Amino acid sequence: MKIYNKPYKIYTKYTKYKQKTFVISGGNDSSRALQLFYEMLANLPKNEQRQSYAIVSNTLVEAPNINDFLLKIIKAIIHTQKSIKFPLRLYK
């Protein structure tokens, strides 16, 4: 499965199931999944967005650049939350 198919697959699952959504991130692959989820949520119309949650942690297994990447995503999400009341809460 190619990476360009992932946002659409995330979108179809997100809109199909109406329960709360949780994303867990801590490593290379899950950090990319969090980024894709964030981008999908940011591109949805407000009426399709619902409260979602992300649990993030440093597994201490990945290279330092992955940790920097994860911190960059976290800062972007926090900034977006404050500026437009984005419906994604982070827990570390």
N, C-alpha and C positions, 0 to 999 in steps of 0.2 A: 504494500500500500504506500503510495507516494504521500509526501508531507502536504502537498497542496490540496489533498482530499480531506485532511483532518479538520479544518475549520467547518466545513459543511457537515461532516459527521457529528462534530460537537454540537453544532446548531440543531440538527435534527433530533438528537437525543435530548437536548435542553428543552426544546419546544414540545416534544412528545410527552415527557414526564413532568408533572407539575409540582413534585415535591421539592424540598430544599436541595440545593446542590452544594456538594463539598468537593474541594480540590485539595489534594495533599501534595506538597512539594518539598523536596529536600536534596535531590540529586539532579544530574544532567537531564535525563529524560522527563522527569516530572516537572522540572523547571520550565522546559519547553511546553509541556502540556498546560501549565499555569499561564504561560504567555499566550498560547492559542486561545485558552478560555477567556482570558482578559480581553483580547482583541475581539473575540466573538461577542462578548457581552457589551463592549463599548460601541459596537456597530449596530446593535439592536435598537429599534425604536423604544422609547421610554415605556410604552404600554406593554411591551414584551419582556422587559427586564424584571427580574424578581430577586429578592435577597439571596445571595450566595455567600459561601464561606470558603476560605482557604487556610489550610494549616501548613505553615512553612517551618522548616528546620534545616540546620546544617548537619549533614550526616558525617562530616569530617572524612569522607571517602573521596570526594571529588577534588579536582585541582582547584587552586585558589581562584582562577579566573571564572570558574562556575559559581563559586560563592559570590564573587563580585557581580556576576550576571544576575543572580537571584536577588541580591540587594538592590540592584538597579530596577528590577521589576517591582519589588516591594515599594520602593520610593515612588515610582510612577503611579502605582495603585493608590497609595496613601494620598498623594497629591491630587489625584482625580477624585477620590472620595471627598476630600475637603472642598474642592472647587465646585463640583456638580452633584454632590450627594450620590455618588456611584454606589450601586448595590452589591459591593463585594467587600466583605470584612475579612481582615487578616488576623491570624493568631500565630504567635511564634512560641 
